Amino acid sequence: MVNKLITFNESKSLFQDKMTIMSGGFMGVGTPEKIVEAILESEANELTLITNDTSFENNGVGPLIANNRIAKVVTSHIGTNRATGRKMISKELEVELVPQGTLAERIRAGGAGLGGFLTPTGVGTVVEKDKQVMQIEGKKYILETPLKADIAIIKAYKADKSGNLVYRQSARNFNPLIALAAKLVIVQAEHIVEIGELDPECIVTPNVLVDKILI
């Protein structure tokens, strides 16, 4: 069996300048904050971050914004992180705002290998700017393109040593989706257990999708 367990210091070497990183979590719930800390200590810069929201300045993925590691963020909500707003207005940070359902579906399309999908969300608004709009059976749709990443950083409730993952309550949010849409998947789990200890009925992300487990 491939050893997927890595230490905090080993994880830092995985992050490089100008990478695209996807993070799970909503308002910090379900965000792997130890991995966020590893990114900060790696000193990787000019990153693109794909995440549901930028949380707060001091939790979730918020410190990546506050500490100037992010050049662009693709997200559905920035209102609780003042640093995101300040940097967007001063043009220090590029922000692509995406309706939440569209964001989830773009990530799902990326993970499924699709070329995109059609949605009526945003038709006739600023959302359709610079995008292809199609008319099908008399109704307009925007072509939304898939989202992919170099690395997905995931928070799980339990992981076995082969990388099967179980999530807990709302922390499940975007984590299963991003596990499908990145070249490399790193997990931080509250509990790491032996292979065979997890109930197969409860496993949401299978081990074939997981490359590294932070210990």
C-alpha positions in Angstrom: 0.0 0.0 0.0 1.3 3.5 -0.9 2.1 5.5 2.2 -0.1 8.7 2.0 0.7 10.0 5.4 2.7 13.2 5.4 3.9 15.5 8.2 3.1 19.2 8.4 6.7 20.1 7.3 6.4 17.7 4.3 3.1 19.2 3.2 4.7 22.7 2.9 6.8 21.5 0.0 3.7 20.7 -2.1 2.8 24.4 -2.5 4.4 26.5 -5.2 3.9 30.0 -6.6 1.0 30.6 -9.0 -0.7 27.3 -8.2 -4.5 27.0 -8.3 -5.9 25.7 -5.0 -9.4 24.6 -4.2 -10.6 24.6 -0.6 -13.7 23.1 1.0 -15.5 24.8 3.8 -18.2 27.5 4.5 -17.4 30.3 6.9 -14.5 28.2 8.0 -16.6 25.1 8.8 -15.1 22.2 6.8 -11.9 24.1 6.0 -8.6 22.4 6.8 -6.9 25.1 8.8 -3.7 23.2 9.4 -3.2 22.9 5.7 -4.0 26.6 5.3 -1.2 27.2 7.9 1.1 25.0 5.9 0.4 27.1 2.8 1.3 30.2 4.8 4.5 28.7 6.0 5.4 27.5 2.5 5.6 31.2 1.4 3.9 30.2 -1.9 2.6 33.4 -3.6 0.4 34.6 -6.4 -2.0 31.8 -5.9 -5.5 31.4 -7.4 -8.0 30.3 -4.8 -11.3 28.6 -5.6 -13.5 28.5 -2.6 -17.2 29.0 -1.6 -16.4 32.1 0.5 -13.3 33.8 1.9 -14.5 33.3 5.5 -13.1 35.8 8.0 -9.7 37.5 8.1 -8.4 35.2 10.9 -10.1 31.8 10.1 -10.8 29.4 7.3 -9.0 30.5 4.2 -9.2 34.1 5.3 -5.5 34.3 6.4 -4.4 33.5 2.9 -6.1 36.7 1.7 -5.0 38.8 4.7 -1.4 37.7 4.2 -1.3 38.6 0.5 -0.8 35.0 -0.8 -3.7 35.2 -3.2 -3.6 36.9 -6.6 -7.1 35.8 -7.7 -10.1 34.3 -5.9 -13.1 32.6 -7.5 -15.9 32.6 -4.9 -19.5 33.2 -4.2 -19.2 35.3 -1.1 -16.7 37.8 0.3 -18.8 39.9 2.7 -17.4 38.6 6.0 -13.7 39.1 5.1 -12.9 42.8 5.1 -9.4 42.1 3.7 -11.0 40.6 0.6 -13.1 43.7 0.0 -10.3 46.1 0.7 -7.9 44.3 -1.7 -10.5 44.0 -4.4 -11.3 47.8 -4.3 -7.6 48.6 -4.4 -7.0 46.1 -7.2 -4.5 44.1 -5.2 -6.7 41.1 -5.6 -8.8 39.9 -8.6 -12.1 38.6 -7.5 -14.4 36.5 -9.7 -17.8 36.3 -8.0 -19.9 33.3 -9.0 -23.4 32.4 -7.9 -23.1 29.6 -5.3 -25.0 27.0 -7.3 -23.1 27.8 -10.4 -19.8 27.6 -8.5 -20.6 24.1 -7.2 -21.7 23.0 -10.7 -18.6 24.4 -12.4 -16.4 22.4 -9.9 -18.6 19.3 -10.5 -18.1 19.8 -14.3 -14.4 20.1 -13.8 -14.3 16.8 -11.8 -16.5 15.0 -14.3 -14.4 16.0 -17.3 -17.2 18.1 -18.9 -16.6 21.1 -21.1 -19.1 23.2 -19.1 -22.8 23.4 -18.6 -25.8 25.7 -19.4 -27.6 27.7 -16.8 -30.2 30.4 -16.8 -28.7 31.9 -13.6 -27.3 35.3 -14.3 -28.9 35.9 -17.8 -29.5 39.6 -18.3 -27.1 40.5 -15.5 -23.4 41.3 -15.1 -22.8 37.5 -14.7 -23.2 37.0 -18.4 -20.5 39.5 -19.3 -17.8 38.0 -21.7 -19.6 34.7 -21.7 -21.3 32.8 -24.4 -25.1 33.0 -24.2 -27.2 30.4 -26.1 -30.9 30.2 -26.8 -32.4 26.8 -26.5 -36.2 26.1 -27.0 -36.8 29.8 -26.7 -34.9 30.3 -23.4 -31.5 31.9 -22.9 -28.7 30.1 -21.1 -25.1 31.1 -20.1 -22.4 28.6 -20.9 -20.4 28.2 -17.7 -16.9 26.7 -18.0 -15.5 24.0 -15.6 -13.2 24.7 -12.7 -10.1 22.6 -11.9 -7.2 23.0 -9.6 -3.6 21.9 -9.0 -4.4 21.0 -5.4 -7.5 20.4 -3.4 -7.3 20.9 0.4 -9.9 18.9 2.3 -11.2 18.7 5.8 -12.7 15.3 6.8 -14.1 14.0 10.1 -12.3 10.6 9.7 -9.8 9.2 7.3 -8.4 5.7 7.2 -4.8 5.2 6.3 -5.6 4.5 2.7 -7.5 7.7 2.3 -11.2 6.8 2.5 -13.0 9.8 4.0 -16.0 10.4 6.2 -17.4 13.9 6.7 -19.5 15.2 9.6 -22.7 17.3 9.3 -22.3 20.6 7.4 -18.5 20.3 7.2 -19.3 18.0 4.3 -20.2 21.0 2.1 -17.9 21.5 -0.9 -15.2 18.9 0.2 -16.5 15.9 -1.8 -16.9 18.0 -4.9 -13.3 19.5 -4.9 -11.8 16.0 -4.3 -12.9 15.2 -7.9 -11.5 18.4 -9.5 -7.8 18.6 -8.6 -4.6 16.9 -9.7 -3.5 16.4 -6.1 -5.8 16.0 -3.1 -4.5 16.6 0.5 -6.7 15.8 3.5 -6.7 17.0 7.1 -8.8 14.7 9.3 -10.0 15.0 12.9 -9.4 11.2 13.3 -7.1 8.9 11.3 -8.0 5.2 11.8 -6.8 1.9 10.5 -8.0 0.4 7.2 -11.2 -1.5 7.7 -12.4 0.6 10.7 -14.7 2.8 8.6 -18.3 1.7 7.8 -18.2 1.4 3.9 -21.8 2.8 3.9 -20.5 6.1 5.4 -17.5 6.6 3.1 -18.2 9.6 0.9 -14.8 10.2 -0.8 -13.1 6.9 -1.8 -9.3 6.5 -1.3 -8.5 6.5 -5.1 -9.2 10.3 -5.0 -6.9 11.0 -2.1 -3.1 11.5 -2.5 -1.9 12.8 0.9 -3.1 12.7 4.5 -1.8 15.2 6.9 -0.8 13.7 10.3 
